[in-house]
Amino acid sequence: MSFTYKPKKKKRKRTHGFLSRMQSKGGQKVIVKRRAKGRKKLAV
């Protein structure tokens, strides 16, 4: 039996990182909302 989740730092950064968020309008909205909420970490 194998586990479903096999974490990889590069993949995580590429899909959920700050730069990838900023590339799309929706992602930019996410960052703005998280800033407004006062999150310490905006993206992974």
N, C-alpha and C positions, 0 to 999 in steps of 0.2 A: 504494500500500500504506500502511496506517495501523498505528500501534502500538497494542497492546492496553492498555497501562498509561498512563493520562493522570492523573498525580497532582493531587489537589486537597486543600488543607490542611483546609478546612472539613469535607468528606466524611470524611476520615481521622480527624479529631477526633470527629466525630459517631458513627462506627461503632466505633472502637477506643480512644477517649479515656477518661480516668479516670471521668468522670461516667456515661458509658454503661455502663462496666464495673460500677459500683456499683449500677446500677439492677436488675440481675438477680442471683439467688443464685449462678449459675455464675460470673458476672463477679467477684463479691465473692470467690469461692474463688480465682480467678486472682490477684487483688491480694494476698490473704493468702499464697498460695504464693510469689509473687515477693518479698514482704517477707521471708518466712522464708529464702529463698535469698540475700537481701541484694542484690537488684538495685538499681542506682543509679536507673534509670528504671522506674517501675511500669507506666505506660501511656504512650501516645504523647502 
